[in-house]
Amino acid sequence: MRTEQHPFLMSRHHITFLLGLALAFAIAWSVERQIPKAIKPHIENFSEVLHITPQHPQPAKPRALTAREMEWAREAWHYFEHNYQPATGMVNSVAGYPSTSMWDLGSYLMGAIAARELELIDEGEFENRVGRLLDSLTKMPLVEGWLPNKAYNTITLEMTDYNNNPTRQGVGWTAIDIARFGVPMQIIVWRHPRLAPKVKRVIQRWRLEKMVDHGHLVTAERGVDGKLYFFQEGRFGYEQYAAQALSFLGLDVAESARFDLNVKVRPVEGQPIAYDARLPRHYHGTHNAVLSEPYILTGAEFGFNSITLPLAQSVLQAQINRFENSGILTAVSEDHIDRAPWFVYNSVLNDLKPWAAFTPDGRDASQFRCLSTKAAIGWGLLFEGEYSSRLLQAVENLRSFGAGWYAGKYEQTGQPNRALTSNTNAVILEVLAARAKGPLMKLATLPASGDGH
């Protein structure tokens, strides 16, 4: 961050100068103590930087699911049974609304993989569902013929705008959404090899090199003049998750994968939190929210390592501390909601503001802050401890009992947020499968599903 340098005003009187100089140093020292600290390049110990101790939540070990947890998995799969489009193999992002994003389709693939591993479906159903979707991915229109659009109609396969209106040119692409395909594609090739040729056709069709530049992720936006404009995409958390997923596709995402760039540390509820130093106020409103989901997905798919574990522990601990300080049970993430403005980011930190809740266009949405079902179940299954038990108990009945899990519960009213979405139910399936079998990327090392499950 650039800071302006102000020269000292020279005084005629020596004593005045010395006093002023001393005062300036005192002020500078005081201010320096309050400025968030940048992470030093090549840092090796995030546990030290984030003050992680043995008292922080510890990751849970894989074990067989209980009958209660299998019931949760069946509830999550009900969403995909009710919102599946058999003609295209796609699934609605939100119940009853024929639209989807690439992120939500990637989530659906992970949900289907989890459902197969938990034996909610057999290999024939898995291959039929996923094979049909892969076929659609090889023929649906692409932006400039290069990459998938941000949104599609799940019935017609048409590219759409944000209101599900058809658009011939498309509105652009998001590298992070497309990156959601990196992990399921890898698992499908190795675990379900009969589908490997279909995966290959999809990957060969997409011009993936268009969404990276010198190691960075690149998004494309269609301007009002009809031209595509390209921007760096990703903020700390999701950026590294997406880069790790895309590395399996042979892309140069080295810069986006780094955890020592564009990151500072700031306390939230007494817990140091790593956050992206590129503040929205300086980057045209692009949020730098610290959220639960990228760390939950990292744990469920890749497993935690010496960097991602302390990052996840710190984000969870801040939420535990908020509960202990306020009595408000906390598990925050981005979620659809069942009323306008329809989508809210519930963050640990955004633009230096703890517990900021905001809409995609940056408007305050504090009145819609929720306990997120997927975040509660994600943290509750991936980590041990009393708080995990509290979270699981709090959300256990936030479901439709036949059509999937609701997105959460409003903090202000305690009423359910009855939005039913693909992403919520897919994440729940993922973490249940990960609790049963360990990180899901390891499935690629197991025998093919058709060789015996």
Order of alpha helices (4+ residues) and beta strands (2+ residues): alpha-beta-alpha-alpha-beta-beta-beta-alpha-alpha-beta-beta-alpha-alpha-alpha-beta-beta-beta-alpha-beta-beta-alpha-alpha-beta-beta-beta-beta-beta-beta-alpha-alpha-beta-beta-alpha
